[in-house]
């Protein structure tokens, strides 16, 4: 909450048009409110977690978070 960052992991059911629109609508509302939304497919989280973590870290830093690492 402090960094106004949301991370969503999408599985195959997110390709269903109703789920897809629900996701888009929720994301639009967050963007309108000035929040950041990162979305990743589940396979990427499993297969290339470093890429996912790099983007999450970059978004946190852009929001003002300072890493101790």
PQR file with spaces between the fields and no chain letter, atoms N, CA, C, O and H, PARSE charges and radii, in Angstrom:
ATOM       1  N    UNK     1       0.813   -1.203    0.000 -0.4000 1.5000
ATOM       2  CA   UNK     1       0.000    0.000    0.000 -0.0000 2.0000
ATOM       3  C    UNK     1       0.850    1.259    0.000  0.5500 1.7000
ATOM       4  O    UNK     1       0.525    2.229   -0.684 -0.5500 1.4000
ATOM       5  N    UNK     2       1.946    1.249    0.768 -0.4000 1.5000
ATOM       6  CA   UNK     2       2.779    2.445    0.860 -0.0000 2.0000
ATOM       7  C    UNK     2       3.312    2.885   -0.502  0.5500 1.7000
ATOM       8  O    UNK     2       3.497    4.078   -0.743 -0.5500 1.4000
ATOM       9  H    UNK     2       2.210    0.461    1.324  0.4000 1.0000
ATOM      10  N    UNK     3       3.555    1.939   -1.378 -0.4000 1.5000
ATOM      11  CA   UNK     3       4.170    2.251   -2.676 -0.0000 2.0000
ATOM      12  C    UNK     3       3.143    2.262   -3.803  0.5500 1.7000
ATOM      13  O    UNK     3       3.497    2.472   -4.963 -0.5500 1.4000
ATOM      14  H    UNK     3       3.406    0.970   -1.183  0.4000 1.0000
ATOM      15  N    UNK     4       1.872    2.038   -3.470 -0.4000 1.5000
ATOM      16  CA   UNK     4       0.784    2.053   -4.460 -0.0000 2.0000
ATOM      17  C    UNK     4       1.090    1.133   -5.634  0.5500 1.7000
ATOM      18  O    UNK     4       0.897    1.494   -6.795 -0.5500 1.4000
ATOM      19  H    UNK     4       1.584    1.868   -2.528  0.4000 1.0000
ATOM      20  N    UNK     5       1.572   -0.064   -5.309 -0.4000 1.5000
ATOM      21  CA   UNK     5       1.934   -1.044   -6.324 -0.0000 2.0000
ATOM      22  C    UNK     5       1.097   -2.302   -6.149  0.5500 1.7000
ATOM      23  O    UNK     5       0.985   -2.842   -5.048 -0.5500 1.4000
ATOM      24  H    UNK     5       1.729   -0.358   -4.366  0.4000 1.0000
ATOM      25  N    UNK     6       0.517   -2.753   -7.238 -0.4000 1.5000
ATOM      26  CA   UNK     6      -0.250   -3.996   -7.257 -0.0000 2.0000
ATOM      27  C    UNK     6       0.421   -4.931   -8.254  0.5500 1.7000
ATOM      28  O    UNK     6       0.856   -4.508   -9.325 -0.5500 1.4000
ATOM      29  H    UNK     6       0.608   -2.314   -8.132  0.4000 1.0000
ATOM      30  N    UNK     7       0.500   -6.196   -7.892 -0.4000 1.5000
ATOM      31  CA   UNK     7       1.062   -7.207   -8.781 -0.0000 2.0000
ATOM      32  C    UNK     7       0.000   -8.277   -8.977  0.5500 1.7000
ATOM      33  O    UNK     7      -0.534   -8.826   -8.013 -0.5500 1.4000
ATOM      34  H    UNK     7       0.147   -6.540   -7.021  0.4000 1.0000
ATOM      35  N    UNK     8      -0.297   -8.564  -10.238 -0.4000 1.5000
ATOM      36  CA   UNK     8      -1.272   -9.597  -10.548 -0.0000 2.0000
ATOM      37  C    UNK     8      -0.600  -10.687  -11.361  0.5500 1.7000
ATOM      38  O    UNK     8       0.195  -10.414  -12.260 -0.5500 1.4000
ATOM      39  H    UNK     8       0.137   -8.118  -11.021  0.4000 1.0000
ATOM      40  N    UNK     9      -0.931  -11.922  -11.031 -0.4000 1.5000
ATOM      41  CA   UNK     9      -0.421  -13.072  -11.762 -0.0000 2.0000
ATOM      42  C    UNK     9      -1.610  -13.705  -12.467  0.5500 1.7000
ATOM      43  O    UNK     9      -2.569  -14.145  -11.834 -0.5500 1.4000
ATOM      44  H    UNK     9      -1.577  -12.144  -10.301  0.4000 1.0000
ATOM      45  N    UNK    10      -1.524  -13.740  -13.790 -0.4000 1.5000
ATOM      46  CA   UNK    10      -2.634  -14.230  -14.601 -0.0000 2.0000
ATOM      47  C    UNK    10      -2.416  -15.670  -15.036  0.5500 1.7000
ATOM      48  O    UNK    10      -1.384  -16.007  -15.617 -0.5500 1.4000
ATOM      49  H    UNK    10      -0.744  -13.383  -14.305  0.4000 1.0000
ATOM      50  N    UNK    11      -3.391  -16.509  -14.750 -0.4000 1.5000
ATOM      51  CA   UNK    11      -3.411  -17.873  -15.250 -0.0000 2.0000
ATOM      52  C    UNK    11      -4.234  -17.940  -16.533  0.5500 1.7000
ATOM      53  O    UNK    11      -4.688  -16.913  -17.038 -0.5500 1.4000
ATOM      54  H    UNK    11      -4.229  -16.235  -14.278  0.4000 1.0000
ATOM      55  N    UNK    12      -4.421  -19.120  -17.046 -0.4000 1.5000
ATOM      56  CA   UNK    12      -5.111  -19.281  -18.337 -0.0000 2.0000
ATOM      57  C    UNK    12      -6.564  -18.804  -18.302  0.5500 1.7000
ATOM      58  O    UNK    12      -7.090  -18.372  -19.327 -0.5500 1.4000
ATOM      59  H    UNK    12      -4.052  -19.954  -16.636  0.4000 1.0000
ATOM      60  N    UNK    13      -7.222  -18.876  -17.141 -0.4000 1.5000
ATOM      61  CA   UNK    13      -8.625  -18.439  -17.080 -0.0000 2.0000
ATOM      62  C    UNK    13      -8.775  -16.943  -17.353  0.5500 1.7000
ATOM      63  O    UNK    13      -9.881  -16.477  -17.626 -0.5500 1.4000
ATOM      64  H    UNK    13      -6.795  -19.227  -16.308  0.4000 1.0000
ATOM      65  N    UNK    14      -7.695  -16.197  -17.284 -0.4000 1.5000
ATOM      66  CA   UNK    14      -7.756  -14.753  -17.555 -0.0000 2.0000
ATOM      67  C    UNK    14      -7.935  -14.468  -19.043  0.5500 1.7000
ATOM      68  O    UNK    14      -8.149  -13.319  -19.429 -0.5500 1.4000
ATOM      69  H    UNK    14      -6.797  -16.576  -17.063  0.4000 1.0000
ATOM      70  N    UNK    15      -7.850  -15.498  -19.881 -0.4000 1.5000
ATOM      71  CA   UNK    15      -8.075  -15.323  -21.312 -0.0000 2.0000
ATOM      72  C    UNK    15      -9.564  -15.377  -21.658  0.5500 1.7000
ATOM      73  O    UNK    15      -9.964  -14.980  -22.752 -0.5500 1.4000
ATOM      74  H    UNK    15      -7.676  -16.431  -19.567  0.4000 1.0000
ATOM      75  N    UNK    16     -10.376  -15.866  -20.730 -0.4000 1.5000
ATOM      76  CA   UNK    16     -11.821  -15.832  -20.916 -0.0000 2.0000
ATOM      77  C    UNK    16     -12.243  -14.374  -20.982  0.5500 1.7000
ATOM      78  O    UNK    16     -11.822  -13.571  -20.149 -0.5500 1.4000
ATOM      79  H    UNK    16     -10.051  -16.189  -19.841  0.4000 1.0000
ATOM      80  N    UNK    17     -13.066  -14.023  -21.958 -0.4000 1.5000
ATOM      81  CA   UNK    17     -13.378  -12.619  -22.208 -0.0000 2.0000
ATOM      82  C    UNK    17     -13.972  -11.915  -20.981  0.5500 1.7000
ATOM      83  O    UNK    17     -13.682  -10.739  -20.758 -0.5500 1.4000
ATOM      84  H    UNK    17     -13.407  -14.675  -22.635  0.4000 1.0000
ATOM      85  N    UNK    18     -14.785  -12.596  -20.193 -0.4000 1.5000
ATOM      86  CA   UNK    18     -15.376  -11.963  -19.009 -0.0000 2.0000
ATOM      87  C    UNK    18     -14.321  -11.713  -17.929  0.5500 1.7000
ATOM      88  O    UNK    18     -14.315  -10.655  -17.300 -0.5500 1.4000
ATOM      89  H    UNK    18     -15.021  -13.551  -20.375  0.4000 1.0000
ATOM      90  N    UNK    19     -13.438  -12.677  -17.717 -0.4000 1.5000
ATOM      91  CA   UNK    19     -12.348  -12.480  -16.746 -0.0000 2.0000
ATOM      92  C    UNK    19     -11.409  -11.389  -17.241  0.5500 1.7000
ATOM      93  O    UNK    19     -10.955  -10.539  -16.475 -0.5500 1.4000
ATOM      94  H    UNK    19     -13.444  -13.537  -18.228  0.4000 1.0000
ATOM      95  N    UNK    20     -11.130  -11.433  -18.542 -0.4000 1.5000
ATOM      96  CA   UNK    20     -10.215  -10.464  -19.144 -0.0000 2.0000
ATOM      97  C    UNK    20     -10.742   -9.042  -18.934  0.5500 1.7000
ATOM      98  O    UNK    20      -9.994   -8.150  -18.534 -0.5500 1.4000
ATOM      99  H    UNK    20     -11.499  -12.124  -19.164  0.4000 1.0000
ATOM     100  N    UNK    21     -12.036   -8.838  -19.207 -0.4000 1.5000
ATOM     101  CA   UNK    21     -12.608   -7.514  -19.018 -0.0000 2.0000
ATOM     102  C    UNK    21     -12.613   -7.126  -17.541  0.5500 1.7000
ATOM     103  O    UNK    21     -12.332   -5.973  -17.214 -0.5500 1.4000
ATOM     104  H    UNK    21     -12.643   -9.562  -19.533  0.4000 1.0000
ATOM     105  N    UNK    22     -12.923   -8.052  -16.651 -0.4000 1.5000
ATOM     106  CA   UNK    22     -12.910   -7.746  -15.217 -0.0000 2.0000
ATOM     107  C    UNK    22     -11.511   -7.278  -14.784  0.5500 1.7000
ATOM     108  O    UNK    22     -11.370   -6.336  -14.004 -0.5500 1.4000
ATOM     109  H    UNK    22     -13.152   -8.988  -16.917  0.4000 1.0000
ATOM     110  N    UNK    23     -10.486   -7.958  -15.309 -0.4000 1.5000
ATOM     111  CA   UNK    23      -9.104   -7.567  -15.013 -0.0000 2.0000
ATOM     112  C    UNK    23      -8.798   -6.170  -15.553  0.5500 1.7000
ATOM     113  O    UNK    23      -8.211   -5.341  -14.858 -0.5500 1.4000
ATOM     114  H    UNK    23     -10.601   -8.724  -15.942  0.4000 1.0000
ATOM     115  N    UNK    24      -9.201   -5.921  -16.794 -0.4000 1.5000
ATOM     116  CA   UNK    24      -8.953   -4.609  -17.401 -0.0000 2.0000
ATOM     117  C    UNK    24      -9.662   -3.505  -16.634  0.5500 1.7000
ATOM     118  O    UNK    24      -9.078   -2.456  -16.362 -0.5500 1.4000
ATOM     119  H    UNK    24      -9.678   -6.594  -17.359  0.4000 1.0000
ATOM     120  N    UNK    25     -10.905   -3.738  -16.288 -0.4000 1.5000
ATOM     121  CA   UNK    25     -11.690   -2.736  -15.573 -0.0000 2.0000
ATOM     122  C    UNK    25     -11.061   -2.421  -14.215  0.5500 1.7000
ATOM     123  O    UNK    25     -10.935   -1.254  -13.844 -0.5500 1.4000
ATOM     124  H    UNK    25     -11.380   -4.591  -16.509  0.4000 1.0000
ATOM     125  N    UNK    26     -10.667   -3.458  -13.474 -0.4000 1.5000
ATOM     126  CA   UNK    26     -10.024   -3.257  -12.174 -0.0000 2.0000
ATOM     127  C    UNK    26      -8.710   -2.498  -12.342  0.5500 1.7000
ATOM     128  O    UNK    26      -8.403   -1.601  -11.557 -0.5500 1.4000
ATOM     129  H    UNK    26     -10.769   -4.406  -13.775  0.4000 1.0000
ATOM     130  N    UNK    27      -7.938   -2.857  -13.363 -0.4000 1.5000
ATOM     131  CA   UNK    27      -6.675   -2.174  -13.618 -0.0000 2.0000
ATOM     132  C    UNK    27      -6.914   -0.714  -13.974  0.5500 1.7000
ATOM     133  O    UNK    27      -6.190    0.161  -13.498 -0.5500 1.4000
ATOM     134  H    UNK    27      -8.187   -3.586  -14.000  0.4000 1.0000
ATOM     135  N    UNK    28      -7.910   -0.436  -14.798 -0.4000 1.5000
ATOM     136  CA   UNK    28      -8.226    0.945  -15.157 -0.0000 2.0000
ATOM     137  C    UNK    28      -8.563    1.773  -13.923  0.5500 1.7000
ATOM     138  O    UNK    28      -8.107    2.909  -13.790 -0.5500 1.4000
ATOM     139  H    UNK    28      -8.498   -1.147  -15.185  0.4000 1.0000
ATOM     140  N    UNK    29      -9.357    1.209  -13.025 -0.4000 1.5000
ATOM     141  CA   UNK    29      -9.733    1.928  -11.802 -0.0000 2.0000
ATOM     142  C    UNK    29      -8.499    2.240  -10.954  0.5500 1.7000
ATOM     143  O    UNK    29      -8.395    3.327  -10.385 -0.5500 1.4000
ATOM     144  H    UNK    29      -9.727    0.287  -13.132  0.4000 1.0000
ATOM     145  N    UNK    30      -7.570    1.293  -10.870 -0.4000 1.5000
ATOM     146  CA   UNK    30      -6.349    1.536  -10.105 -0.0000 2.0000
ATOM     147  C    UNK    30      -5.503    2.615  -10.760  0.5500 1.7000
ATOM     148  O    UNK    30      -4.966    3.483  -10.071 -0.5500 1.4000
ATOM     149  H    UNK    30      -7.655    0.411  -11.332  0.4000 1.0000
ATOM     150  N    UNK    31      -5.379    2.574  -12.083 -0.4000 1.5000
ATOM     151  CA   UNK    31      -4.600    3.588  -12.786 -0.0000 2.0000
ATOM     152  C    UNK    31      -5.224    4.973  -12.615  0.5500 1.7000
ATOM     153  O    UNK    31      -4.516    5.959  -12.410 -0.5500 1.4000
ATOM     154  H    UNK    31      -5.815    1.869  -12.642  0.4000 1.0000
ATOM     155  N    UNK    32      -6.534    5.038  -12.700 -0.4000 1.5000
ATOM     156  CA   UNK    32      -7.231    6.313  -12.518 -0.0000 2.0000
ATOM     157  C    UNK    32      -6.924    6.882  -11.139  0.5500 1.7000
ATOM     158  O    UNK    32      -6.785    8.096  -10.983 -0.5500 1.4000
ATOM     159  H    UNK    32      -7.109    4.237  -12.867  0.4000 1.0000
ATOM     160  N    UNK    33      -6.818    6.013  -10.139 -0.4000 1.5000
ATOM     161  CA   UNK    33      -6.528    6.429   -8.767 -0.0000 2.0000
ATOM     162  C    UNK    33      -5.036    6.718   -8.550  0.5500 1.7000
ATOM     163  O    UNK    33      -4.634    7.090   -7.448 -0.5500 1.4000
ATOM     164  H    UNK    33      -6.930    5.028  -10.265  0.4000 1.0000
ATOM     165  N    UNK    34      -4.221    6.549   -9.589 -0.4000 1.5000
ATOM     166  CA   UNK    34      -2.797    6.854   -9.483 -0.0000 2.0000
ATOM     167  C    UNK    34      -1.937    5.717   -8.960  0.5500 1.7000
ATOM     168  O    UNK    34      -0.821    5.949   -8.493 -0.5500 1.4000
ATOM     169  H    UNK    34      -4.547    6.247  -10.484  0.4000 1.0000
ATOM     170  N    UNK    35      -2.431    4.512   -9.031 -0.4000 1.5000
ATOM     171  CA   UNK    35      -1.679    3.355   -8.547 -0.0000 2.0000
ATOM     172  C    UNK    35      -1.005    2.636   -9.710  0.5500 1.7000
ATOM     173  O    UNK    35      -1.418    2.765  -10.863 -0.5500 1.4000
ATOM     174  H    UNK    35      -3.337    4.324   -9.410  0.4000 1.0000
ATOM     175  N    UNK    36       0.035    1.880   -9.388 -0.4000 1.5000
ATOM     176  CA   UNK    36       0.777    1.117  -10.395 -0.0000 2.0000
ATOM     177  C    UNK    36       0.282   -0.329  -10.385  0.5500 1.7000
ATOM     178  O    UNK    36       0.004   -0.893   -9.327 -0.5500 1.4000
ATOM     179  H    UNK    36       0.371    1.775   -8.452  0.4000 1.0000
ATOM     180  N    UNK    37       0.178   -0.910  -11.561 -0.4000 1.5000
ATOM     181  CA   UNK    37      -0.236   -2.298  -11.682 -0.0000 2.0000
ATOM     182  C    UNK    37       0.757   -3.017  -12.587  0.5500 1.7000
ATOM     183  O    UNK    37       0.973   -2.620  -13.733 -0.5500 1.4000
ATOM     184  H    UNK    37       0.404   -0.451  -12.420  0.4000 1.0000
ATOM     185  N    UNK    38       1.352   -4.071  -12.061 -0.4000 1.5000
ATOM     186  CA   UNK    38       2.200   -4.934  -12.870 -0.0000 2.0000
ATOM     187  C    UNK    38       1.481   -6.262  -13.021  0.5500 1.7000
ATOM     188  O    UNK    38       0.938   -6.797  -12.055 -0.5500 1.4000
ATOM     189  H    UNK    38       1.177   -4.393  -11.131  0.4000 1.0000
ATOM     190  N    UNK    39       1.480   -6.791  -14.239 -0.4000 1.5000
ATOM     191  CA   UNK    39       0.815   -8.067  -14.494 -0.0000 2.0000
ATOM     192  C    UNK    39       1.797   -9.015  -15.144  0.5500 1.7000
ATOM     193  O    UNK    39       2.579   -8.640  -16.017 -0.5500 1.4000
ATOM     194  H    UNK    39       1.921   -6.356  -15.024  0.4000 1.0000
ATOM     195  N    UNK    40       1.732  -10.259  -14.690 -0.4000 1.5000
ATOM     196  CA   UNK    40       2.622  -11.287  -15.205 -0.0000 2.0000
ATOM     197  C    UNK    40       1.837  -12.569  -15.447  0.5500 1.7000
ATOM     198  O    UNK    40       0.955  -12.912  -14.660 -0.5500 1.4000
ATOM     199  H    UNK    40       1.096  -10.563  -13.980  0.4000 1.0000
ATOM     200  N    UNK    41       2.149  -13.278  -16.527 -0.4000 1.5000
ATOM     201  CA   UNK    41       1.526  -14.587  -16.704 -0.0000 2.0000
ATOM     202  C    UNK    41       2.167  -15.580  -15.729  0.5500 1.7000
ATOM     203  O    UNK    41       3.344  -15.455  -15.391 -0.5500 1.4000
ATOM     204  H    UNK    41       2.866  -12.999  -17.166  0.4000 1.0000
ATOM     205  N    UNK    42       1.393  -16.552  -15.287 -0.4000 1.5000
ATOM     206  CA   UNK    42       1.880  -17.528  -14.314 -0.0000 2.0000
ATOM     207  C    UNK    42       3.123  -18.251  -14.816  0.5500 1.7000
ATOM     208  O    UNK    42       4.033  -18.521  -14.032 -0.5500 1.4000
ATOM     209  H    UNK    42       0.437  -16.654  -15.562  0.4000 1.0000
ATOM     210  N    UNK    43       3.180  -18.570  -16.105 -0.4000 1.5000
ATOM     211  CA   UNK    43       4.344  -19.298  -16.629 -0.0000 2.0000
ATOM     212  C    UNK    43       5.628  -18.496  -16.453  0.5500 1.7000
ATOM     213  O    UNK    43       6.683  -19.075  -16.194 -0.5500 1.4000
ATOM     214  H    UNK    43       2.441  -18.351  -16.742  0.4000 1.0000
ATOM     215  N    UNK    44       5.555  -17.161  -16.592 -0.4000 1.5000
ATOM     216  CA   UNK    44       6.753  -16.331  -16.438 -0.0000 2.0000
ATOM     217  C    UNK    44       7.236  -16.357  -14.988  0.5500 1.7000
ATOM     218  O    UNK    44       8.440  -16.400  -14.734 -0.5500 1.4000
ATOM     219  H    UNK    44       4.697  -16.691  -16.803  0.4000 1.0000
ATOM     220  N    UNK    45       6.312  -16.331  -14.051 -0.4000 1.5000
ATOM     221  CA   UNK    45       6.669  -16.381  -12.638 -0.0000 2.0000
ATOM     222  C    UNK    45       7.401  -17.691  -12.339  0.5500 1.7000
ATOM     223  O    UNK    45       8.365  -17.713  -11.574 -0.5500 1.4000
ATOM     224  H    UNK    45       5.334  -16.297  -14.257  0.4000 1.0000
ATOM     225  N    UNK    46       6.932  -18.772  -12.946 -0.4000 1.5000
ATOM     226  CA   UNK    46       7.573  -20.074  -12.738 -0.0000 2.0000
ATOM     227  C    UNK    46       8.884  -20.216  -13.494  0.5500 1.7000
ATOM     228  O    UNK    46       9.864  -20.722  -12.947 -0.5500 1.4000
ATOM     229  H    UNK    46       6.149  -18.753  -13.567  0.4000 1.0000
ATOM     230  N    UNK    47       8.910  -19.774  -14.744 -0.4000 1.5000
ATOM     231  CA   UNK    47      10.046  -20.024  -15.632 -0.0000 2.0000
ATOM     232  C    UNK    47      11.151  -18.964  -15.565  0.5500 1.7000
ATOM     233  O    UNK    47      12.325  -19.285  -15.751 -0.5500 1.4000
ATOM     234  H    UNK    47       8.114  -19.363  -15.188  0.4000 1.0000
ATOM     235  N    UNK    48      10.787  -17.712  -15.301 -0.4000 1.5000
ATOM     236  CA   UNK    48      11.780  -16.632  -15.301 -0.0000 2.0000
ATOM     237  C    UNK    48      11.536  -15.676  -14.134  0.5500 1.7000
ATOM     238  O    UNK    48      11.306  -14.484  -14.341 -0.5500 1.4000
ATOM     239  H    UNK    48       9.833  -17.451  -15.149  0.4000 1.0000
ATOM     240  N    UNK    49      11.587  -16.200  -12.913 -0.4000 1.5000
ATOM     241  CA   UNK    49      11.260  -15.370  -11.742 -0.0000 2.0000
ATOM     242  C    UNK    49      12.181  -14.166  -11.578  0.5500 1.7000
ATOM     243  O    UNK    49      11.746  -13.140  -11.055 -0.5500 1.4000
ATOM     244  H    UNK    49      11.775  -17.168  -12.745  0.4000 1.0000
ATOM     245  N    UNK    50      13.422  -14.255  -12.003 -0.4000 1.5000
ATOM     246  CA   UNK    50      14.327  -13.100  -11.864 -0.0000 2.0000
ATOM     247  C    UNK    50      13.849  -11.917  -12.691  0.5500 1.7000
ATOM     248  O    UNK    50      13.987  -10.767  -12.274 -0.5500 1.4000
ATOM     249  H    UNK    50      13.776  -15.088  -12.428  0.4000 1.0000
ATOM     250  N    UNK    51      13.290  -12.194  -13.856 -0.4000 1.5000
ATOM     251  CA   UNK    51      12.755  -11.126  -14.705 -0.0000 2.0000
ATOM     252  C    UNK    51      11.571  -10.448  -14.015  0.5500 1.7000
ATOM     253  O    UNK    51      11.445   -9.223  -14.038 -0.5500 1.4000
ATOM     254  H    UNK    51      13.178  -13.128  -14.195  0.4000 1.0000
ATOM     255  N    UNK    52      10.716  -11.250  -13.407 -0.4000 1.5000
ATOM     256  CA   UNK    52       9.562  -10.727  -12.673 -0.0000 2.0000
ATOM     257  C    UNK    52      10.038   -9.868  -11.496  0.5500 1.7000
ATOM     258  O    UNK    52       9.569   -8.746  -11.305 -0.5500 1.4000
ATOM     259  H    UNK    52      10.818  -12.244  -13.388  0.4000 1.0000
ATOM     260  N    UNK    53      10.965  -10.407  -10.720 -0.4000 1.5000
ATOM     261  CA   UNK    53      11.474   -9.663   -9.568 -0.0000 2.0000
ATOM     262  C    UNK    53      12.166   -8.369   -9.977  0.5500 1.7000
ATOM     263  O    UNK    53      12.053   -7.360   -9.282 -0.5500 1.4000
ATOM     264  H    UNK    53      11.345  -11.318  -10.875  0.4000 1.0000
ATOM     265  N    UNK    54      12.877   -8.391  -11.092 -0.4000 1.5000
ATOM     266  CA   UNK    54      13.553   -7.174  -11.561 -0.0000 2.0000
ATOM     267  C    UNK    54      12.529   -6.078  -11.875  0.5500 1.7000
ATOM     268  O    UNK    54      12.756   -4.908  -11.565 -0.5500 1.4000
ATOM     269  H    UNK    54      12.969   -9.212  -11.656  0.4000 1.0000
ATOM     270  N    UNK    55      11.417   -6.453  -12.483 -0.4000 1.5000
ATOM     271  CA   UNK    55      10.399   -5.450  -12.810 -0.0000 2.0000
ATOM     272  C    UNK    55       9.688   -4.952  -11.558  0.5500 1.7000
ATOM     273  O    UNK    55       9.376   -3.767  -11.448 -0.5500 1.4000
ATOM     274  H    UNK    55      11.233   -7.403  -12.734  0.4000 1.0000
ATOM     275  N    UNK    56       9.434   -5.850  -10.622 -0.4000 1.5000
ATOM     276  CA   UNK    56       8.806   -5.422   -9.363 -0.0000 2.0000
ATOM     277  C    UNK    56       9.736   -4.474   -8.626  0.5500 1.7000
ATOM     278  O    UNK    56       9.300   -3.437   -8.125 -0.5500 1.4000
ATOM     279  H    UNK    56       9.688   -6.813  -10.711  0.4000 1.0000
ATOM     280  N    UNK    57      11.003   -4.819   -8.557 -0.4000 1.5000
ATOM     281  CA   UNK    57      11.976   -3.955   -7.886 -0.0000 2.0000
ATOM     282  C    UNK    57      12.060   -2.591   -8.570  0.5500 1.7000
ATOM     283  O    UNK    57      12.095   -1.563   -7.894 -0.5500 1.4000
ATOM     284  H    UNK    57      11.357   -5.661   -8.964  0.4000 1.0000
ATOM     285  N    UNK    58      12.092   -2.573   -9.901 -0.4000 1.5000
ATOM     286  CA   UNK    58      12.155   -1.313  -10.645 -0.0000 2.0000
ATOM     287  C    UNK    58      10.922   -0.451  -10.357  0.5500 1.7000
ATOM     288  O    UNK    58      11.039    0.765  -10.206 -0.5500 1.4000
ATOM     289  H    UNK    58      12.063   -3.408  -10.450  0.4000 1.0000
ATOM     290  N    UNK    59       9.755   -1.071  -10.282 -0.4000 1.5000
ATOM     291  CA   UNK    59       8.526   -0.318   -9.996 -0.0000 2.0000
ATOM     292  C    UNK    59       8.556    0.254   -8.579  0.5500 1.7000
ATOM     293  O    UNK    59       8.138    1.390   -8.358 -0.5500 1.4000
ATOM     294  H    UNK    59       9.660   -2.058  -10.405  0.4000 1.0000
ATOM     295  N    UNK    60       9.045   -0.523   -7.628 -0.4000 1.5000
ATOM     296  CA   UNK    60       9.147   -0.028   -6.253 -0.0000 2.0000
ATOM     297  C    UNK    60      10.115    1.150   -6.159  0.5500 1.7000
ATOM     298  O    UNK    60       9.829    2.143   -5.491 -0.5500 1.4000
ATOM     299  H    UNK    60       9.384   -1.447   -7.807  0.4000 1.0000
ATOM     300  N    UNK    61      11.248    1.036   -6.821 -0.4000 1.5000
ATOM     301  CA   UNK    61      12.224    2.135   -6.816 -0.0000 2.0000
ATOM     302  C    UNK    61      11.629    3.375   -7.473  0.5500 1.7000
ATOM     303  O    UNK    61      11.825    4.488   -6.985 -0.5500 1.4000
ATOM     304  H    UNK    61      11.481    0.229   -7.364  0.4000 1.0000
ATOM     305  N    UNK    62      10.903    3.195   -8.577 -0.4000 1.5000
ATOM     306  CA   UNK    62      10.266    4.336   -9.248 -0.0000 2.0000
ATOM     307  C    UNK    62       9.231    5.002   -8.338  0.5500 1.7000
ATOM     308  O    UNK    62       8.954    6.195   -8.469 -0.5500 1.4000
ATOM     309  H    UNK    62      10.744    2.291   -8.973  0.4000 1.0000
ATOM     310  N    UNK    63       8.663    4.217   -7.415 -0.4000 1.5000
ATOM     311  CA   UNK    63       7.657    4.750   -6.487 -0.0000 2.0000
ATOM     312  C    UNK    63       8.291    5.373   -5.248  0.5500 1.7000
ATOM     313  O    UNK    63       7.585    5.911   -4.396 -0.5500 1.4000
ATOM     314  H    UNK    63       8.888    3.249   -7.309  0.4000 1.0000
ATOM     315  N    UNK    64       9.623    5.304   -5.139 -0.4000 1.5000
ATOM     316  CA   UNK    64      10.278    5.935   -4.017 -0.0000 2.0000
ATOM     317  C    UNK    64      10.880    5.003   -2.982  0.5500 1.7000
ATOM     318  O    UNK    64      11.468    5.463   -2.003 -0.5500 1.4000
ATOM     319  H    UNK    64      10.197    4.866   -5.831  0.4000 1.0000
ATOM     320  N    UNK    65      10.744    3.717   -3.179 -0.4000 1.5000
ATOM     321  CA   UNK    65      11.312    2.737   -2.256 -0.0000 2.0000
ATOM     322  C    UNK    65      12.831    2.699   -2.426  0.5500 1.7000
ATOM     323  O    UNK    65      13.340    2.776   -3.544 -0.5500 1.4000
ATOM     324  H    UNK    65      10.266    3.343   -3.974  0.4000 1.0000
ATOM     325  N    UNK    66      13.533    2.583   -1.333 -0.4000 1.5000
ATOM     326  CA   UNK    66      14.995    2.497   -1.383 -0.0000 2.0000
ATOM     327  C    UNK    66      15.390    1.137   -0.844  0.5500 1.7000
ATOM     328  O    UNK    66      15.110    0.799    0.305 -0.5500 1.4000
ATOM     329  H    UNK    66      13.119    2.521   -0.425  0.4000 1.0000
ATOM     330  N    UNK    67      16.043    0.369   -1.693 -0.4000 1.5000
ATOM     331  CA   UNK    67      16.455   -0.973   -1.320 -0.0000 2.0000
ATOM     332  C    UNK    67      17.698   -0.926   -0.444  0.5500 1.7000
ATOM     333  O    UNK    67      18.599   -0.119   -0.673 -0.5500 1.4000
ATOM     334  H    UNK    67      16.270    0.644   -2.627  0.4000 1.0000
ATOM     335  N    UNK    68      17.740   -1.779    0.539 -0.4000 1.5000
ATOM     336  CA   UNK    68      18.930   -1.927    1.371 -0.0000 2.0000
ATOM     337  C    UNK    68      19.916   -2.904    0.771  0.5500 1.7000
ATOM     338  O    UNK    68      20.960   -3.184    1.360 -0.5500 1.4000
ATOM     339  H    UNK    68      17.009   -2.435    0.724  0.4000 1.0000
ATOM     340  N    UNK    69      19.585   -3.430   -0.414 -0.4000 1.5000
ATOM     341  CA   UNK    69      20.449   -4.427   -1.052 -0.0000 2.0000
ATOM     342  C    UNK    69      21.407   -3.804   -2.021  0.5500 1.7000
ATOM     343  O    UNK    69      22.203   -4.508   -2.641 -0.5500 1.4000
ATOM     344  H    UNK    69      18.737   -3.203   -0.893  0.4000 1.0000
